[in-house]
Amino acid sequence: MNKRLDEVTKALCAQALVCTKLAKNRAEAMKKVEKVLSSGEALEKFQQMVHMLGGPADFIQNPMTYMPAARVVKPVFATQKGYVRSMKTRDIGLLLVELKGARTHPSQTVNHATGLTDFCQIGDMVDENTPLCFVHAANEADFENVASKIESFIEIGEKPDVAPVIQDAI
């Protein structure tokens, strides 16, 4: 997992523990989060949830057995070297609709094999050899269409000041 994304996930989990009074403070909450992640307890609980919701009992051990694969899976690279400063996340999200991996109306069908994975994060250093993300597409034309738009939705430049994940609790 991306280091920054990992940090964000842990911070949000810790905040949830504090807000629900399952931890007295952020430090205690972070210790609990680290413990369940490193021990595998969190993954085990996720597996139980998947199974209780009707999913396969061995989904975690064999996810690709149950997940459809896209015909085209390719990286999209930055055309310049620099740091990811910002992203137009709404526009990126709408690319999923173009890939048929999401919908704008309940009557539309979803292709569960398509989507975007391994996305760069704000503050990451990227260059011509570092993928901004991977596009999972049904065909080469869909890949080309989405790939041509990705970089225009990501601002690359000088290293940004990355704000803390949680500024303050109200």
C-alpha positions as CSV (number, residue, x, y, z in Angstrom):
1,M,0.0,0.0,0.0
2,N,1.2,3.5,-0.7
3,K,2.9,5.0,2.4
4,R,0.8,8.2,2.5
5,L,-2.5,6.2,1.9
6,D,-1.4,3.8,4.7
7,E,-0.9,6.8,7.0
8,V,-4.3,8.3,6.1
9,T,-6.0,5.0,6.7
10,K,-4.4,4.5,10.1
11,A,-5.2,8.1,11.2
12,L,-8.9,7.8,10.2
13,C,-9.2,4.4,12.0
14,A,-7.5,5.9,15.1
15,Q,-9.9,8.9,15.0
16,A,-12.9,6.5,14.8
17,L,-11.7,4.7,17.9
18,V,-11.3,7.9,19.8
19,C,-14.7,9.2,18.7
20,T,-16.4,6.0,19.7
21,K,-14.6,6.0,23.0
22,L,-12.9,2.7,22.2
23,A,-9.6,4.5,22.9
24,K,-8.9,7.3,25.4
25,N,-6.7,9.3,23.1
26,R,-4.9,9.2,19.7
27,A,-1.8,7.5,21.0
28,E,-3.7,4.6,22.5
29,A,-5.9,4.4,19.3
30,M,-2.8,4.2,17.1
31,K,-1.4,1.4,19.2
32,K,-4.6,-0.5,18.8
33,V,-4.7,0.1,15.1
34,E,-1.1,-1.0,14.6
35,K,-1.8,-4.2,16.7
36,V,-4.8,-5.4,14.7
37,L,-3.1,-4.6,11.4
38,S,0.3,-6.3,12.3
39,S,-1.4,-9.3,13.9
40,G,-3.7,-10.0,10.9
41,E,-6.7,-9.6,13.2
42,A,-8.2,-6.8,11.0
43,L,-7.9,-8.8,7.9
44,E,-9.5,-11.8,9.6
45,K,-12.4,-9.7,10.7
46,F,-12.8,-8.3,7.2
47,Q,-12.9,-11.9,5.9
48,Q,-15.6,-12.8,8.4
49,M,-17.6,-9.8,7.2
50,V,-17.3,-10.8,3.6
51,H,-18.5,-14.3,4.4
52,M,-21.4,-13.1,6.6
53,L,-22.6,-10.9,3.7
54,G,-22.7,-14.0,1.4
55,G,-19.2,-13.9,0.0
56,P,-16.8,-16.8,-0.3
57,A,-15.1,-18.0,2.9
58,D,-11.7,-18.0,1.2
59,F,-11.9,-14.6,-0.5
60,I,-8.8,-13.2,1.2
61,Q,-6.7,-16.2,0.3
62,N,-7.9,-16.4,-3.3
63,P,-9.4,-13.0,-4.4
64,M,-8.6,-13.4,-8.1
65,T,-10.7,-16.6,-8.2
66,Y,-13.8,-14.5,-7.5
67,M,-12.9,-11.2,-9.1
68,P,-13.2,-10.7,-12.9
69,A,-10.0,-9.6,-14.7
70,A,-9.9,-6.8,-17.3
71,R,-8.7,-7.6,-20.8
72,V,-6.3,-4.6,-20.7
73,V,-4.3,-3.6,-17.5
74,K,-1.7,-1.0,-18.1
75,P,0.1,1.7,-16.2
76,V,-0.3,5.4,-17.0
77,F,3.0,7.3,-16.5
78,A,3.7,10.9,-15.8
79,T,5.2,12.9,-18.7
80,Q,7.2,15.1,-16.4
81,K,9.2,14.7,-13.2
82,G,7.8,16.3,-10.0
83,Y,5.6,15.9,-7.0
84,V,1.8,15.2,-7.1
85,R,0.4,18.5,-5.9
86,S,-3.3,18.0,-6.4
87,M,-5.9,15.9,-8.1
88,K,-9.3,16.5,-9.7
89,T,-10.8,13.6,-7.9
90,R,-14.3,14.2,-9.2
91,D,-13.1,14.1,-12.8
92,I,-11.0,11.0,-12.0
93,G,-14.1,9.3,-10.5
94,L,-16.0,10.1,-13.7
95,L,-13.4,8.2,-15.7
96,L,-14.7,5.1,-13.9
97,V,-18.1,5.7,-15.5
98,E,-16.3,5.9,-18.9
99,L,-14.7,2.5,-18.2
100,K,-18.2,1.1,-17.2
101,G,-16.8,0.4,-13.7
102,A,-19.3,2.8,-12.2
103,R,-22.7,4.2,-13.2
104,T,-24.6,7.4,-13.1
105,H,-28.1,5.7,-13.2
106,P,-29.3,2.5,-11.6
107,S,-30.4,1.0,-14.9
108,Q,-26.8,1.0,-16.2
109,T,-24.7,-2.2,-15.8
110,V,-21.3,-2.2,-14.1
111,N,-18.3,-4.0,-15.5
112,H,-16.6,-5.2,-12.2
113,A,-13.3,-5.9,-14.0
114,T,-12.7,-2.3,-15.0
115,G,-11.3,0.5,-12.9
116,L,-8.3,2.3,-11.6
117,T,-5.8,0.9,-9.1
118,D,-2.5,1.8,-7.4
119,F,-3.1,5.5,-7.6
120,C,-0.4,8.0,-6.8
121,Q,-1.1,10.2,-3.8
122,I,-0.6,13.9,-3.0
123,G,3.1,14.4,-2.1
124,D,4.4,11.4,-4.2
125,M,7.4,11.9,-6.5
126,V,6.5,10.8,-10.0
127,D,8.4,10.7,-13.3
128,E,8.3,9.0,-16.7
129,N,9.0,5.6,-15.0
130,T,6.6,5.9,-12.1
131,P,2.9,5.0,-12.8
132,L,0.3,7.6,-11.8
133,C,-2.1,4.6,-11.7
134,F,-3.1,1.4,-13.5
135,V,-6.1,1.4,-15.8
136,H,-8.1,-1.8,-16.0
137,A,-10.1,-1.5,-19.2
138,A,-12.3,-3.8,-21.4
139,N,-10.3,-2.9,-24.5
140,E,-7.4,-0.9,-25.9
141,A,-9.7,2.0,-27.0
142,D,-11.1,2.4,-23.5
143,F,-7.6,2.3,-22.0
144,E,-6.3,5.0,-24.5
145,N,-9.3,7.2,-23.8
146,V,-8.9,7.2,-20.1
147,A,-5.1,7.2,-20.1
148,S,-5.1,10.4,-22.3
149,K,-7.1,12.2,-19.5
150,I,-5.5,11.0,-16.3
151,E,-2.5,13.3,-16.3
152,S,-4.6,16.4,-17.0
153,F,-6.4,15.6,-13.8
154,I,-3.2,15.4,-11.7
155,E,-1.1,18.6,-11.0
156,I,2.6,17.8,-10.9
157,G,5.1,20.3,-9.7
158,E,7.1,21.4,-6.7
159,K,6.8,19.4,-3.5
160,P,3.6,20.4,-1.7
161,D,3.1,21.0,2.0
162,V,1.1,17.9,2.9
163,A,-1.5,18.8,5.6
164,P,-2.2,16.4,8.5
165,V,-4.9,13.9,7.7
166,I,-7.1,15.2,10.6
167,Q,-6.8,18.9,11.4
168,D,-8.9,19.0,14.5
169,A,-11.8,17.2,16.2
170,I,-15.0,19.2,16.8
